[in-house]
């Protein structure tokens, strides 16, 4: 018995390592990044588009806008495809086919982001350049590549959300004479709404945090993009592109870029968590 | 014109099937594109030799070893911690404030982007702890990164073990620990392994975090404190700097084959687990 207590205590200590890791990460990123934001002035840092480390100009507005654009673009593409996949696999595909296709979606999640970026550069970017104009390396290219990359995340969470809807809801709707598609739009999607919203938010978190693929297809220009075909630099690519040679204030400003990213992602994730918790609570109550 | 419910169902469902088809076509295209261009260049010499002139010539042996070391060590470090956390969450405590905190930590950690892990690993392991850009810094960083995945998949696997198994063990006079170790963990092993294998895949694929922590040295790592370039980073540098497209495709092919093999293994393990716990 006593031995069990000791083991329990050891397990607890180990179990705290994830939260401890998170705490250390937060402390170190903030300690490196926050001082420079204060020195430059938050207004200058967040609201200026002038990023020129050699002159000591650190304004990340254009990258924040860049991240926003590609994330929203990716979400639009990712959501349309993911919801279709989730609905088809849970409602319309024969069970055998769904079971076979789910691991394939896992595989899509396993492909390295550099491979996505590379295939985007050699196939998608020339197509955009040729047919739509511009340099090809663009908001559009980044949105499409990211949209594909976040597809597995959104799809698998959406599938869980759709499967959690009680069968009786769907049967009730069908019994009332609705078609299966009407049942999907009027009952299924509504009942699963909060889970689907959580899935989309988590997908957006993935998109805004993705680095290597975006560097390869987005063009990385420092201007605020004026169209879908303009090149763009995101918060993540700014860090990865310049960390290699940055030092002093410049390096700190890159950590400050990381702090910004970290805060945005934490807000997104907390929102998604809160929404899915709320749903779990509601289900328990009924 | 108003469409009849049946017609609109046909259109909508047809459209969704089309998108589903496109998705899988994209996956097949990506894999085929890399393998068709790359496999002809994957030779025995390529796999077993060191690169020459920045990777323009020669092979990728140091990167294979580097990837193996960084990703392997990461999973080796994260797996015991992750499984222990899962055991604690599912067998040793009741749901309460403490489990909420532990879960919150794991959930947040899983959402942190890899570039942030990279920044952290760089300033914490490489600089503050003095490990430098090295295999060790890289693997410690990746270990933190895959920890939430291992916790989540292990917990799911442990919870899927039927309660009756535990009752039988306890009824026969087994202690709690004996029950957990000999009955629960043993039954959940294939499920836990699935998570570990997928984490290994994620470690191999990772680029941004590894770039900032393990560095990009081309030579063979001789100790854990040596910098080492992984396959994913080598592929990125070869293609981005236009050093050698054939070698870039070949490196990507090796990477893709490794990922395919790991996913296949994970799938096989999952099937076995499903049979074992009777789903």
Contacts between the chains, C-beta under 8 A, distances in Angstrom:
chain1	res1	chain2	res2	distance
A	1	B	175	7.5
A	3	B	175	7.2
A	3	B	177	6.7
A	4	B	175	5.9
A	4	B	176	4.8
A	4	B	177	5.5
A	7	B	92	7.8
A	7	B	176	8.0
A	7	B	177	5.1
A	8	B	88	7.6
A	8	B	92	4.9
A	8	B	93	7.8
A	10	B	84	7.9
A	11	B	84	5.4
A	11	B	85	7.7
A	11	B	87	5.9
A	11	B	88	3.9
A	11	B	92	5.4
A	12	B	88	5.8
A	12	B	92	7.4
A	12	B	93	7.6
A	12	B	98	7.7
A	14	B	80	8.0
A	14	B	81	5.6
A	14	B	84	4.2
A	14	B	85	6.1
A	14	B	88	7.1
A	15	B	84	6.7
A	15	B	85	4.1
A	15	B	88	4.1
A	15	B	89	6.6
A	15	B	102	5.3
A	16	B	102	6.7
A	16	B	105	7.8
A	17	B	81	5.4
A	17	B	85	7.1
A	17	B	147	7.3
A	18	B	85	6.5
A	18	B	102	6.7
A	18	B	105	4.3
A	18	B	106	4.5
A	18	B	109	5.4
A	18	B	147	5.6
A	18	B	148	6.4
A	18	B	151	6.5
A	19	B	101	5.9
A	19	B	102	6.1
A	19	B	104	7.1
A	19	B	105	2.8
A	19	B	106	7.7
A	20	B	105	7.7
A	21	B	105	7.6
A	21	B	109	6.2
A	21	B	144	4.8
A	21	B	147	7.0
A	22	B	105	5.0
A	22	B	108	5.4
A	22	B	109	5.0
A	22	B	112	7.6
A	24	B	120	7.7
A	24	B	124	6.8
A	25	B	109	7.9
A	25	B	112	6.8
A	25	B	116	7.1
A	25	B	117	7.5
A	25	B	120	4.6
A	25	B	124	7.9
A	25	B	144	7.5
A	28	B	120	5.6
A	28	B	123	5.4
A	28	B	124	5.2
A	28	B	128	7.5
A	29	B	116	6.5
A	29	B	119	6.1
A	29	B	120	5.9
A	29	B	123	7.8
A	32	B	119	7.6
A	32	B	123	5.5
A	80	B	19	6.9
A	81	B	19	5.3
A	81	B	22	7.5
A	81	B	23	5.7
A	84	B	15	7.4
A	84	B	16	3.9
A	84	B	19	4.1
A	84	B	20	6.0
A	85	B	16	7.9
A	85	B	19	7.1
A	85	B	20	5.3
A	85	B	23	6.0
A	87	B	16	5.9
A	88	B	13	7.7
A	88	B	16	5.0
A	88	B	17	6.0
A	88	B	20	4.8
A	89	B	20	7.6
A	92	B	13	5.8
A	92	B	16	7.4
A	92	B	17	7.4
A	93	B	20	8.0
A	101	B	24	7.2
A	103	B	263	7.1
A	103	B	267	4.8
A	103	B	270	7.9
A	104	B	24	6.5
A	104	B	27	6.7
A	106	B	198	7.6
A	106	B	263	6.3
A	106	B	266	7.5
A	106	B	267	7.7
A	107	B	27	6.8
A	107	B	259	7.7
A	107	B	260	7.3
A	107	B	263	5.0
A	108	B	23	7.7
A	108	B	27	5.3
A	110	B	198	7.3
A	110	B	201	5.0
A	110	B	202	7.3
A	110	B	205	6.7
A	110	B	259	5.0
A	110	B	262	7.3
A	110	B	263	5.3
A	111	B	27	7.9
A	111	B	30	6.5
A	111	B	31	7.8
A	111	B	205	7.3
A	111	B	256	7.3
A	111	B	259	6.5
A	112	B	204	7.6
A	112	B	205	3.6
A	112	B	206	7.6
A	112	B	207	6.7
A	112	B	232	5.1
A	112	B	235	7.9
A	112	B	255	6.0
A	112	B	259	7.1
A	113	B	205	7.0
A	113	B	207	6.5
A	113	B	208	7.9
A	114	B	205	7.9
A	114	B	207	5.1
A	114	B	232	5.4
A	114	B	233	8.0
A	114	B	235	5.7
A	114	B	236	4.6
A	114	B	239	8.0
A	114	B	252	7.8
A	115	B	30	6.8
A	115	B	34	6.4
A	115	B	235	7.6
A	115	B	252	5.7
A	115	B	255	7.0
A	115	B	256	6.8
A	116	B	30	7.3
A	117	B	236	7.9
A	118	B	34	8.0
A	118	B	235	7.4
A	118	B	236	8.0
A	118	B	239	5.3
A	118	B	248	7.4
A	118	B	252	6.7
A	119	B	29	7.9
A	119	B	30	5.1
A	119	B	33	5.8
A	119	B	34	7.1
A	121	B	239	7.6
A	123	B	33	7.1
A	148	B	23	7.9
A	148	B	26	6.1
A	151	B	23	6.6
A	178	B	5	7.7
A	179	B	5	4.7
A	179	B	6	6.3
A	179	B	9	4.7
A	180	B	9	6.5
A	180	B	13	7.9
A	181	B	5	7.4
A	181	B	8	6.5
A	181	B	9	3.6
A	181	B	12	5.2
A	181	B	13	6.1
A	182	B	5	6.0
A	182	B	9	7.4
A	202	B	111	7.3
A	205	B	111	5.4
A	208	B	113	7.5
A	209	B	111	7.8
A	209	B	112	7.6
A	209	B	113	2.6
A	209	B	114	7.1
A	209	B	115	7.0
A	209	B	116	7.5
A	210	B	113	7.1
A	211	B	113	7.0
A	211	B	114	6.5
A	211	B	115	4.5
A	211	B	207	7.7
A	211	B	208	4.1
A	212	B	207	4.7
A	212	B	208	5.5
A	212	B	236	6.2
A	215	B	240	7.9
A	216	B	236	7.9
A	216	B	239	7.9
A	216	B	240	6.7
A	236	B	113	6.5
A	236	B	115	4.9
A	236	B	208	7.5
A	239	B	115	5.3
A	239	B	118	7.9
A	239	B	119	6.7
A	240	B	115	5.8
A	240	B	118	7.7
A	240	B	208	5.6
A	240	B	211	7.0
A	240	B	212	7.8
A	243	B	118	7.7
A	243	B	119	7.5
A	243	B	122	7.4
A	243	B	212	5.8
A	254	B	119	7.6
A	255	B	119	6.0
A	255	B	123	7.4
A	258	B	115	7.1
A	258	B	116	5.5
A	258	B	119	4.8
A	261	B	113	6.5
A	261	B	115	7.5
A	261	B	116	6.5
A	262	B	112	7.2
A	262	B	116	5.6
A	265	B	111	5.8
A	265	B	112	6.8
A	265	B	113	6.3
A	265	B	116	7.9
A	266	B	108	6.8
A	266	B	111	7.5
A	268	B	111	7.6
A	269	B	107	7.0
A	269	B	108	6.2
A	269	B	111	4.0
A	270	B	108	8.0
A	273	B	104	7.6
A	273	B	107	5.9
